[in-house]
Amino acid sequence: MLRSLLRPAAARTFLPRAPAFGSFVRYNSSNFKINTQSHVFKYLQEGPKAVKYTAEHEWIAVHEDDTAFIGITTYAAEALGDATFVELPEVGQEVDVGESIGSVESVKSASEIYSPVAGEVIAINEALESNPLLINEHPMGDAWIAQIKLSEPSAIESDDLLTEAQYESTLEEN
């Protein structure tokens, strides 16, 4: 769940669910597919067994070994603007659904990233520490935030996680 952290608390805003009238977001269905050349896709030979999305513009790619890569969608990356800093979780950290696993600071705002699943962080994308703009360049693959070993593999079937078609529909509705 990607949420803005603008201060004061009363002035917090959330990433829009769809572009405002007159704004520009490069929307097409290929923006919401995992890059087949990325580590996320090639992690296991057959690619992810499922890719899901949250209404707050995050993606999760789950593999046969019950690990999942988590990142933000192209829509979220474009809404944030140019990333200037990415805070990553600690390897070994246990996370619950909805718990913060890091944040992205940009020229527009700072936004926390919340885990859509429970489990243990087993890897982080250290490339983001030296190159935060990777979030803007390749959000649907190379800019994954964390890899999590799922504590409950069936959680990927949660109604809170959207299919690609459902996610695209939320963008078109607003």
Secondary structure, DSSP 4 states (H G I P E B T S, - for coil): --EE-PSSGGG--B--SSPPTT------GGGGS--TTSHHHHSSTT--SEEEE-TTSEEEEE-TTSEEEEEE-HHHHHHH-SEEEEE---TT-EE-TT-EEEEEEESS-EEEEE-SS-EEEEEE-THHHH-TTHHHH-TTTTT--EEEEESSGGGGG-TTSBPHHHHHHHHHH-
